[in-house]
Amino acid sequence: MEKSNLIVALLIDADNAPAKKIDFIMSELANYGSVMVRKIYGNWKDDRLKSWENVLLDYALAPVQQFRLHQRQKRHRHGHDH
């Protein structure tokens, strides 16, 4: 595929996308144009995002903190909320 002159924005949901796919993602996007915006969203306090932290600088990804908006409700053993 011939590269176009488009400007591409990459917005990643780090909580739901594996860091090991970043090479594939970047090479695929290069087919469409120049990736000028590179943002990655996630709860960076969560240890599950460590794999993303290791590639942020290599791919010039700008991390954006997303806090949990709600806590999962814990159910009492009798099935009602407390």
C-alpha positions as CSV (number, residue, x, y, z in Angstrom):
1,M,0.0,0.0,0.0
2,E,1.4,3.4,-0.9
3,K,1.7,5.8,2.0
4,S,-0.6,8.8,1.8
5,N,-0.1,12.3,3.1
6,L,-2.7,12.0,5.8
7,I,-2.2,13.0,9.4
8,V,-3.1,10.2,11.7
9,A,-4.1,10.3,15.4
10,L,-3.4,7.3,17.6
11,L,-5.5,7.0,20.7
12,I,-5.0,3.9,22.8
13,D,-7.1,2.5,25.6
14,A,-4.2,1.0,27.6
15,D,-6.5,-0.9,29.9
16,N,-7.9,-2.9,27.0
17,A,-5.1,-3.1,24.4
18,P,-1.9,-5.2,24.8
19,A,1.5,-3.4,24.6
20,K,3.0,-6.3,22.7
21,K,0.9,-5.2,19.6
22,I,2.4,-1.7,19.4
23,D,4.9,-2.6,16.6
24,F,2.0,-4.0,14.5
25,I,-0.2,-1.0,15.2
26,M,2.5,1.6,14.3
27,S,3.4,-0.2,11.1
28,E,-0.2,-0.5,10.1
29,L,-0.9,3.2,10.7
30,A,2.2,4.2,8.7
31,N,0.3,2.8,5.7
32,Y,-2.2,5.6,6.1
33,G,0.0,8.6,6.8
34,S,2.1,10.2,9.5
35,V,1.1,9.5,13.1
36,M,1.3,13.0,14.6
37,V,-0.9,12.6,17.7
38,R,0.0,9.6,20.0
39,K,-2.0,9.5,23.3
40,I,-2.5,6.5,25.5
41,Y,-5.2,6.5,28.2
42,G,-5.3,4.4,31.3
43,N,-5.1,4.2,35.1
44,W,-1.4,4.5,35.4
45,K,-1.6,3.6,39.1
46,D,-2.6,0.1,38.1
47,D,0.4,-2.4,37.9
48,R,-1.2,-4.1,34.9
49,L,0.0,-1.1,32.7
50,K,3.7,-1.7,33.4
51,S,4.1,-3.2,30.0
52,W,2.9,0.0,28.4
53,E,5.2,2.1,30.6
54,N,8.1,0.3,29.1
55,V,7.3,1.4,25.6
56,L,6.0,5.0,26.1
57,L,9.2,6.7,25.3
58,D,10.2,4.4,22.4
59,Y,7.0,5.3,20.6
60,A,6.5,8.9,21.8
61,L,3.2,8.0,23.5
62,A,1.8,10.7,25.8
63,P,0.1,9.0,28.8
64,V,-3.2,10.4,30.0
65,Q,-4.4,9.4,33.5
66,Q,-7.9,8.0,33.7
67,F,-9.2,7.5,37.2
68,R,-11.8,4.9,38.0
69,L,-15.1,6.7,37.9
70,H,-16.9,4.2,40.2
71,Q,-16.0,1.4,42.5
72,R,-17.5,-2.0,42.0
73,Q,-20.1,-2.6,44.6
74,K,-19.3,-5.4,46.9
75,R,-22.2,-7.6,47.7
76,H,-22.8,-9.0,51.2
77,R,-23.0,-12.7,51.4
78,H,-26.8,-12.5,51.5
79,G,-26.9,-10.7,48.2
80,H,-27.7,-7.1,49.2
81,D,-25.5,-4.1,48.8
82,H,-23.9,-2.4,51.8
